[in-house]
Structure formats: structure tokens, C-alpha cells
Amino acid sequence: EHVRDVADPQRPQHTLHGGPVWYCHEYLKGLPGFAHDDSWCAKELVYKGSQYMFARANGTCGGCSCCAALAEPKIAAEAIAVTLGDTTWPDAEEWYCHNYVAGQSDAWCATGPVVGGLEFMFAKGNGTCGLCWCCARPASKVAMFSVETRSPEVLIPMMGLPGRYTKNVGAGMPWKGYETKAEGFMAFLRRLIVKDPKRIIILSDTDVAYGGCSEEELLDRYRRISEASGGAP
């Protein structure tokens, strides 16, 4: 455990304009695979129920350069707004080559259909999904990710009701035991948090079934749990 942000009468703590109480956050060094320093704090992440501010010793939390406070409930609301409101997710690099099946053709792909939880784009081999003319990606805005080393497939249909896919970030990884899943997820999350730190995603095994709830219901339940937990993300 490397987060030490607890109320201590001996440590500086301040409230800004009726907002959260900020505490001095002490960096812990020597953690393998985790850069815990000013550059980390400057990303102003939300981590394990705390939000961070790179104050540069401006007095927000005394003479410390990095401040921490309990995450506010609005953090969850902002994350939901980002997830539902951004129509560019996944990025162009997340499109995959689609091989036509019976009844599909270039003319069909050019209509931009959404079928079985996938949306299609007629790219004409422009590089969006390699040299393929028809690209596909999950239509859901709440993306799901799995580490499934036994499958070479990048998109795997979820069990349960049809219409949901999980992206396999473990395709091609050698299986070294159950730690492989944790290592695969961590490698993926380190890349994602730099690019899109407020995005809500789901990490799941491929043996989890989709029950059919809408994204709005899923995110509303997440929001309620976050608010009941004092704003924990």
C-alpha cells in the first residue's frame, strides 16, 4: 500500500472555498512499475478514493507539492458524462478488420450498419483497420476488456444475452499462471490512464454473462454506489 493520506493533526490540511480538505501527500519511492513523483501527481488522478492536485507548494496543503483529498461525488458524475458523451470512443486504432459473411458486401458496409452489438464503417482500405475495406468495433460506449490468452481473437462475444463484446487485451500473451491476468490488465491500464483517465471501463473474465441492462442503468447504479461510498470512484 503506497497511499498515506490520512487526517493527522501534525500535517497541513486546508479547505478551498468550502471544497474538499486537502492533505499533504508523501511520495513513497522504490515501488517497482510505479512512478510515484511530481509527474504522477501532475496528472491529477483519482486513485483508491482520493483525488490528487499538483499544488507546487502553493500553500494548498502547506509546503507540499502534491496534495490529496477524498474524492467528491461529482467525480463519478463527470466520469459518466465523459463516457456517454464522447462519440470518438473507441479511437480509430480500435477498429478491426471485418470479414464478410453471407448477405454482406461493400454496399452493405457503406450504409454504416449497427448489428449484433457491432458498428461498421466502410473504410475503403484507408488504414483505419489495416488494408480492409470494412471495419468493425463494439457499439457500446462502456467498453469491456478481458485477458484471454487462450484465444487469438481481439473481440470476443460475451456469454448471456447477445449484443455485448469484450476486447481481449491478452491475445498472444503466454500464460504464466493467474498473475498473467493481473499483469495483462495493469499493462493495458497504464497506457489507458495516460490517454483517457476519466473513462469508465469494465474489466471482466470471458466467463461472465451479460444480463441485458442498458448502459444508462449500469452507470446509474455505479453513480449511486460511488455517492454512497463518499465519492470513491
Stockholm file with secondary structure:
# STOCKHOLM 1.0

chainA/1-233         EHVRDVADPQRPQHTLHGGPVWYCHEYLKGLPGFAHDDSWCAKELVYKGSQYMFARANGTCGGCSCCAALAEPKIAAEAIAVTLGDTTWPDAEEWYCHNYVAGQSDAWCATGPVVGGLEFMFAKGNGTCGLCWCCARPASKVAMFSVETRSPEVLIPMMGLPGRYTKNVGAGMPWKGYETKAEGFMAFLRRLIVKDPKRIIILSDTDVAYGGCSEEELLDRYRRISEASGGAP
#=GR chainA/1-233 SS CCCCCCCCTTSCEEESTTCCEEEECCCCCCCTTCCCSHHHHTTCCEETTEEEEECTTSBTTBTCSEEEEECCTHHHHHHHHHHHHCTTCSCGGGCEECCCCTTCCHHHHTTCCEETTEEEEECTTSBTTBTCSEEEEECCSSCEEECCTTCCCSEEECEESSSCEEEETTTTCCCCSTHHHHHHHHHHHHHHHHHCTTCCCEECCTTCEECCCCHHHHHHHHHHHHHHTTSCC
#=GC SS_cons         CCCCCCCCTTSCEEESTTCCEEEECCCCCCCTTCCCSHHHHTTCCEETTEEEEECTTSBTTBTCSEEEEECCTHHHHHHHHHHHHCTTCSCGGGCEECCCCTTCCHHHHTTCCEETTEEEEECTTSBTTBTCSEEEEECCSSCEEECCTTCCCSEEECEESSSCEEEETTTTCCCCSTHHHHHHHHHHHHHHHHHCTTCCCEECCTTCEECCCCHHHHHHHHHHHHHHTTSCC
//
